[in-house]
Amino acid sequence: MAGQVDVAKSTEAKFVPEDRKGLHKPNSIEWMLMVTGIAICGIGSWAILVGLAIFFASFYSGFFIRPPINRGLYFGSCPHCGALMSATHYQEKLDCPSCQGMVRIHNGRYEAI
């Protein structure tokens, strides 16, 4: 049956959190808001306050507020062929770079699909 997981075919996927000291990385929305804030400043004198408020709020959010999710990588071996593989913190399903077998990440394990 499609989509079922074979429990016998799973391997450990060790999660290695992103080690960030100091400033954090802004996401794409925060970068877009910084650019938008600067662009709004060009509309007129009244818009400078609005544009700067948007810019500084997104700058502060992007660099000084820790993201609510734990960013990092999963490292382990493919449950299909045993090849080493890695996945980012936001991936739920991926294919093995060696055998192209579908794998999902669940409870700290790579599970064959």
N, CA, C and O atoms as a DFTB+ gen file, in Angstrom:
452 C
 N C O
     1  1       0.831      -1.175       0.000
     2  2       0.000       0.000       0.000
     3  2       0.875       1.237       0.000
     4  3       1.856       1.314       0.740
     5  1       0.519       2.205      -0.829
     6  2       1.337       3.412      -0.984
     7  2       1.288       4.260       0.275
     8  3       0.232       4.407       0.891
     9  1       2.429       4.817       0.656
    10  2       2.499       5.749       1.765
    11  2       2.726       5.104       3.121
    12  3       2.947       5.809       4.106
    13  1       2.676       3.769       3.194
    14  2       2.908       3.110       4.478
    15  2       4.398       2.970       4.731
    16  3       5.196       2.875       3.798
    17  1       4.757       2.960       5.989
    18  2       6.156       2.870       6.384
    19  2       6.476       1.440       6.800
    20  3       5.736       0.834       7.576
    21  1       7.568       0.906       6.288
    22  2       8.059      -0.408       6.681
    23  2       8.906      -0.205       7.937
    24  3      10.014       0.327       7.863
    25  1       8.373      -0.636       9.108
    26  2       9.062      -0.386      10.366
    27  2      10.419      -1.074      10.439
    28  3      11.322      -0.604      11.131
    29  1      10.562      -2.173       9.734
    30  2      11.833      -2.878       9.756
    31  2      12.910      -2.087       9.022
    32  3      14.099      -2.293       9.266
    33  1      12.517      -1.197       8.136
    34  2      13.489      -0.431       7.364
    35  2      13.542       1.000       7.890
    36  3      12.920       1.902       7.329
    37  1      14.279       1.193       8.953
    38  2      14.493       2.542       9.466
    39  2      15.881       2.603      10.099
    40  3      16.391       1.606      10.610
    41  1      16.471       3.776      10.057
    42  2      17.791       3.991      10.643
    43  2      17.755       5.263      11.480
    44  3      16.879       6.111      11.305
    45  1      18.705       5.383      12.379
    46  2      18.767       6.580      13.226
    47  2      19.170       7.793      12.401
    48  3      20.070       7.712      11.565
    49  1      18.499       8.924      12.640
    50  2      18.848      10.197      12.010
    51  2      19.224      11.155      13.133
    52  3      18.350      11.703      13.805
    53  1      20.505      11.354      13.333
    54  2      20.984      12.209      14.424
    55  2      20.772      13.668      14.041
    56  3      21.203      14.104      12.973
    57  1      20.099      14.432      14.927
    58  2      19.854      15.853      14.682
    59  2      20.995      16.665      15.265
    60  3      21.323      16.535      16.444
    61  1      21.599      17.505      14.432
    62  2      22.672      18.395      14.863
    63  2      22.146      19.823      14.742
    64  3      22.005      20.333      13.630
    65  1      21.854      20.479      15.871
    66  2      21.308      21.831      15.806
    67  2      22.320      22.829      15.261
    68  3      23.531      22.661      15.404
    69  1      21.789      23.870      14.634
    70  2      22.636      24.931      14.107
    71  2      23.258      25.673      15.281
    72  3      22.549      26.136      16.174
    73  1      24.572      25.786      15.280
    74  2      25.285      26.438      16.372
    75  2      25.549      27.889      15.976
    76  3      26.493      28.183      15.244
    77  1      24.705      28.785      16.468
    78  2      24.857      30.203      16.139
    79  2      25.166      30.966      17.406
    80  3      24.409      30.924      18.376
    81  1      26.262      31.650      17.388
    82  2      26.626      32.529      18.488
    83  2      26.435      33.962      17.983
    84  3      26.847      34.296      16.873
    85  1      25.822      34.783      18.787
    86  2      25.641      36.179      18.380
    87  2      24.439      36.364      17.479
    88  3      23.330      35.954      17.822
    89  1      24.655      36.978      16.331
    90  2      23.552      37.328      15.445
    91  2      22.937      36.104      14.789
    92  3      23.616      35.111      14.528
    93  1      21.641      36.194      14.529
    94  2      20.909      35.134      13.850
    95  2      20.779      35.474      12.377
    96  3      21.168      36.563      11.954
    97  1      20.234      34.551      11.593
    98  2      20.059      34.778      10.161
    99  2      18.624      35.203       9.876
   100  3      17.690      34.504      10.270
   101  1      18.427      36.336       9.197
   102  2      17.058      36.723       8.818
   103  2      16.504      35.754       7.777
   104  3      17.252      35.214       6.961
   105  1      15.186      35.539       7.811
   106  2      14.572      34.720       6.780
   107  2      14.183      35.614       5.599
   108  3      14.399      36.825       5.639
   109  1      13.625      35.031       4.572
   110  2      13.337      35.790       3.345
   111  2      12.298      36.886       3.569
   112  3      12.374      37.939       2.938
   113  1      11.341      36.660       4.446
   114  2      10.323      37.689       4.708
   115  2      10.961      38.900       5.378
   116  3      10.630      40.040       5.053
   117  1      11.866      38.656       6.304
   118  2      12.531      39.780       6.978
   119  2      13.409      40.555       6.010
   120  3      13.454      41.784       6.077
   121  1      14.113      39.863       5.104
   122  2      14.903      40.576       4.088
   123  2      13.980      41.413       3.199
   124  3      14.289      42.563       2.886
   125  1      12.844      40.830       2.794
   126  2      11.907      41.549       1.932
   127  2      11.359      42.794       2.643
   128  3      11.217      43.848       2.023
   129  1      11.057      42.677       3.919
   130  2      10.550      43.827       4.663
   131  2      11.610      44.915       4.829
   132  3      11.281      46.101       4.816
   133  1      12.872      44.529       4.985
   134  2      13.939      45.535       5.063
   135  2      14.020      46.335       3.763
   136  3      14.114      47.562       3.786
   137  1      13.985      45.634       2.638
   138  2      14.040      46.310       1.337
   139  2      12.797      47.167       1.133
   140  3      12.894      48.292       0.641
   141  1      11.636      46.648       1.506
   142  2      10.387      47.414       1.368
   143  2      10.429      48.673       2.222
   144  3       9.995      49.736       1.778
   145  1      10.946      48.565       3.442
   146  2      11.042      49.741       4.311
   147  2      11.904      50.824       3.700
   148  3      11.555      52.003       3.767
   149  1      13.035      50.444       3.100
   150  2      13.907      51.422       2.434
   151  2      13.193      52.025       1.226
   152  3      13.292      53.228       0.988
   153  1      12.475      51.199       0.463
   154  2      11.764      51.691      -0.726
   155  2      10.662      52.672      -0.340
   156  3      10.453      53.663      -1.039
   157  1       9.956      52.415       0.754
   158  2       8.884      53.314       1.194
   159  2       9.452      54.678       1.562
   160  3       8.770      55.691       1.403
   161  1      10.681      54.720       2.049
   162  2      11.309      55.997       2.414
   163  2      11.395      56.937       1.218
   164  3      11.432      58.153       1.408
   165  1      11.427      56.422      -0.002
   166  2      11.536      57.257      -1.197
   167  2      10.233      57.890      -1.643
   168  3      10.244      58.707      -2.563
   169  1       9.109      57.544      -1.028
   170  2       7.801      58.076      -1.453
   171  2       7.669      59.554      -1.089
   172  3       7.204      60.352      -1.902
   173  1       8.063      59.910       0.085
   174  2       7.926      61.297       0.525
   175  2       8.343      61.436       1.970
   176  3       8.695      60.459       2.631
   177  1       8.297      62.670       2.451
   178  2       8.799      62.929       3.794
   179  2       7.966      62.222       4.877
   180  3       8.520      61.786       5.886
   181  1       6.655      62.106       4.683
   182  2       5.818      61.431       5.678
   183  2       6.097      59.931       5.717
   184  3       5.937      59.294       6.759
   185  1       6.513      59.371       4.590
   186  2       6.727      57.926       4.501
   187  2       8.070      57.493       5.089
   188  3       8.298      56.305       5.318
   189  1       8.950      58.454       5.331
   190  2      10.251      58.097       5.895
   191  2      10.078      57.434       7.263
   192  3      10.746      56.446       7.566
   193  1       9.188      57.974       8.079
   194  2       8.954      57.384       9.404
   195  2       8.393      55.971       9.299
   196  3       8.813      55.076      10.033
   197  1       7.447      55.773       8.389
   198  2       6.853      54.449       8.197
   199  2       7.904      53.481       7.664
   200  3       8.041      52.366       8.167
   201  1       8.648      53.912       6.644
   202  2       9.666      53.066       6.041
   203  2      10.758      52.676       7.024
   204  3      11.175      51.519       7.072
   205  1      11.220      53.643       7.806
   206  2      12.261      53.343       8.797
   207  2      11.740      52.424       9.896
   208  3      12.473      51.564      10.384
   209  1      10.476      52.599      10.290
   210  2       9.889      51.717      11.302
   211  2       9.837      50.280      10.795
   212  3      10.175      49.346      11.523
   213  1       9.414      50.106       9.547
   214  2       9.373      48.759       8.953
   215  2      10.783      48.183       8.858
   216  3      11.004      47.023       9.207
   217  1      11.734      48.986       8.388
   218  2      13.108      48.516       8.240
   219  2      13.697      48.085       9.568
   220  3      14.224      46.978       9.680
   221  1      13.616      48.946      10.580
   222  2      14.246      48.623      11.864
   223  2      13.546      47.469      12.583
   224  3      14.204      46.677      13.257
   225  1      12.219      47.361      12.448
   226  2      11.502      46.239      13.071
   227  2      11.934      44.914      12.441
   228  3      12.176      43.941      13.154
   229  1      12.032      44.872      11.109
   230  2      12.433      43.628      10.451
   231  2      13.919      43.343      10.677
   232  3      14.305      42.179      10.793
   233  1      14.751      44.367      10.742
   234  2      16.179      44.190      11.031
   235  2      16.368      43.597      12.423
   236  3      17.127      42.645      12.606
   237  1      15.665      44.171      13.406
   238  2      15.758      43.672      14.777
   239  2      15.256      42.238      14.870
   240  3      15.882      41.389      15.504
   241  1      14.112      41.976      14.228
   242  2      13.540      40.631      14.243
   243  2      14.478      39.616      13.595
   244  3      14.640      38.504      14.099
   245  1      15.092      39.999      12.485
   246  2      15.945      39.071      11.753
   247  2      17.258      38.752      12.429
   248  3      17.723      37.614      12.363
   249  1      17.866      39.724      13.074
   250  2      19.200      39.515      13.620
   251  2      19.249      39.270      15.124
   252  3      20.210      38.675      15.613
   253  1      18.236      39.715      15.871
   254  2      18.342      39.657      17.325
   255  2      17.322      38.753      18.010
   256  3      17.480      38.456      19.194
   257  1      16.285      38.306      17.310
   258  2      15.290      37.425      17.921
   259  2      15.524      36.004      17.425
   260  3      15.524      35.749      16.220
   261  1      15.721      35.096      18.348
   262  2      15.965      33.690      17.995
   263  2      14.712      33.092      17.357
   264  3      13.605      33.312      17.850
   265  1      14.874      32.331      16.256
   266  2      13.701      31.721      15.612
   267  2      13.004      30.716      16.534
   268  3      13.664      30.067      17.346
   269  1      11.679      30.583      16.417
   270  2      10.945      29.671      17.309
   271  2      11.210      28.195      17.023
   272  3      10.925      27.350      17.871
   273  1      11.748      27.866      15.850
   274  2      12.043      26.477      15.523
   275  2      13.526      26.213      15.721
   276  3      14.346      27.127      15.630
   277  1      13.857      24.984      15.987
   278  2      15.252      24.600      16.182
   279  2      15.845      24.240      14.822
   280  3      15.569      23.160      14.299
   281  1      16.648      25.121      14.244
   282  2      17.251      24.884      12.945
   283  2      18.424      23.929      13.072
   284  3      19.147      23.939      14.068
   285  1      18.604      23.095      12.034
   286  2      19.724      22.175      12.051
   287  2      19.623      21.148      10.940
   288  3      18.825      21.287      10.013
   289  1      20.451      20.106      11.049
   290  2      20.510      19.048      10.041
   291  2      20.353      17.678      10.690
   292  3      20.762      17.458      11.830
   293  1      19.752      16.767       9.935
   294  2      19.685      15.354      10.321
   295  2      20.739      14.603       9.530
   296  3      20.818      14.751       8.310
   297  1      21.549      13.800      10.204
   298  2      22.564      12.980       9.559
   299  2      22.294      11.516       9.878
   300  3      21.940      11.175      11.007
   301  1      22.463      10.654       8.880
   302  2      22.266       9.228       9.090
   303  2      22.498       8.476       7.798
   304  3      23.083       9.003       6.852
   305  1      22.031       7.238       7.769
   306  2      22.198       6.428       6.564
   307  2      20.830       6.030       6.020
   308  3      19.859       5.901       6.765
   309  1      20.780       5.840       4.718
   310  2      19.549       5.491       4.013
   311  2      19.065       4.112       4.468
   312  3      19.857       3.170       4.507
   313  1      17.772       3.976       4.816
   314  2      17.262       2.667       5.209
   315  2      17.149       1.696       4.027
   316  3      17.022       0.489       4.232
   317  1      17.196       2.211       2.800
   318  2      17.121       1.346       1.618
   319  2      18.485       0.737       1.272
   320  3      18.611      -0.478       1.122
   321  1      19.518       1.609       1.146
   322  2      20.813       1.140       0.635
   323  2      21.978       1.351       1.599
   324  3      23.063       0.822       1.360
   325  1      21.785       2.109       2.682
   326  2      22.838       2.327       3.657
   327  2      23.769       3.493       3.357
   328  3      24.710       3.735       4.113
   329  1      23.526       4.225       2.263
   330  2      24.374       5.371       1.918
   331  2      24.164       6.505       2.920
   332  3      23.066       6.675       3.448
   333  1      25.210       7.273       3.177
   334  2      25.096       8.415       4.087
   335  2      24.230       9.487       3.443
   336  3      24.325       9.733       2.241
   337  1      23.388      10.122       4.245
   338  2      22.529      11.190       3.737
   339  2      22.270      12.203       4.839
   340  3      22.469      11.928       6.022
   341  1      21.823      13.377       4.426
   342  2      21.488      14.424       5.378
   343  2      20.225      15.130       4.914
   344  3      19.881      15.107       3.732
   345  1      19.542      15.757       5.858
   346  2      18.318      16.492       5.566
   347  2      18.257      17.705       6.477
   348  3      18.789      17.684       7.587
   349  1      17.609      18.759       6.008
   350  2      17.458      19.958       6.825
   351  2      16.292      19.797       7.794
   352  3      15.505      18.857       7.681
   353  1      16.189      20.710       8.735
   354  2      15.177      20.637       9.785
   355  2      13.749      20.735       9.260
   356  3      12.820      20.297       9.938
   357  1      13.552      21.297       8.075
   358  2      12.190      21.483       7.576
   359  2      11.744      20.406       6.591
   360  3      10.591      20.421       6.159
   361  1      12.610      19.483       6.227
   362  2      12.225      18.430       5.297
   363  2      11.481      17.319       6.020
   364  3      11.890      16.882       7.096
   365  1      10.390      16.868       5.424
   366  2       9.646      15.742       5.975
   367  2       9.915      14.471       5.173
   368  3      10.042      13.386       5.740
   369  1       9.999      14.615       3.855
   370  2      10.284      13.489       2.968
   371  2      11.400      13.894       2.025
   372  3      11.503      15.059       1.638
   373  1      12.236      12.937       1.655
   374  2      13.306      13.203       0.704
   375  2      13.666      11.905       0.012
   376  3      13.267      10.826       0.451
   377  1      14.416      12.010      -1.065
   378  2      14.881      10.805      -1.736
   379  2      16.376      10.664      -1.520
   380  3      17.107      11.650      -1.430
   381  1      16.810       9.415      -1.438
   382  2      18.216       9.109      -1.206
   383  2      19.039       9.547      -2.419
   384  3      18.646       9.275      -3.554
   385  1      20.175      10.219      -2.201
   386  2      20.990      10.647      -3.339
   387  2      21.640       9.477      -4.078
   388  3      22.070       9.641      -5.220
   389  1      21.720       8.304      -3.455
   390  2      22.356       7.156      -4.109
   391  2      21.351       6.259      -4.833
   392  3      21.527       5.955      -6.013
   393  1      20.299       5.836      -4.131
   394  2      19.364       4.869      -4.729
   395  2      18.020       5.483      -5.128
   396  3      17.183       4.792      -5.709
   397  1      17.799       6.749      -4.832
   398  2      16.560       7.469      -5.103
   399  2      15.346       6.878      -4.379
   400  3      14.210       7.152      -4.765
   401  1      15.568       6.082      -3.349
   402  2      14.471       5.548      -2.549
   403  2      13.882       6.661      -1.679
   404  3      14.620       7.489      -1.145
   405  1      12.565       6.681      -1.540
   406  2      11.903       7.712      -0.737
   407  2      12.053       7.405       0.753
   408  3      11.903       6.265       1.191
   409  1      12.352       8.456       1.517
   410  2      12.603       8.339       2.952
   411  2      11.864       9.468       3.644
   412  3      11.802      10.584       3.130
   413  1      11.306       9.179       4.805
   414  2      10.707      10.251       5.612
   415  2      11.461      10.333       6.926
   416  3      12.064       9.358       7.374
   417  1      11.421      11.511       7.541
   418  2      12.061      11.722       8.838
   419  2      10.948      11.750       9.875
   420  3      10.026      12.562       9.792
   421  1      11.044      10.858      10.848
   422  2      10.008      10.768      11.863
   423  2      10.631      10.336      13.187
   424  3      11.285       9.295      13.264
   425  1      10.428      11.133      14.218
   426  2      10.931      10.826      15.565
   427  2      12.421      10.483      15.588
   428  3      12.831       9.517      16.233
   429  1      13.228      11.280      14.881
   430  2      14.665      11.095      14.903
   431  2      15.149       9.877      14.136
   432  3      16.233       9.361      14.410
   433  1      14.353       9.409      13.173
   434  2      14.744       8.250      12.370
   435  2      14.432       8.505      10.905
   436  3      13.472       9.197      10.567
   437  1      15.274       7.927      10.033
   438  2      14.979       7.874       8.605
   439  2      14.169       6.596       8.393
   440  3      14.633       5.506       8.724
   441  1      12.972       6.725       7.846
   442  2      12.109       5.567       7.621
   443  2      11.863       5.393       6.131
   444  3      11.567       6.360       5.429
   445  1      11.984       4.167       5.647
   446  2      11.734       3.866       4.239
   447  2      10.246       4.004       3.950
   448  3       9.402       3.591       4.746
   449  1       9.940       4.595       2.792
   450  2       8.537       4.736       2.375
   451  2       8.292       3.780       1.224
   452  3       7.180       3.715       0.700
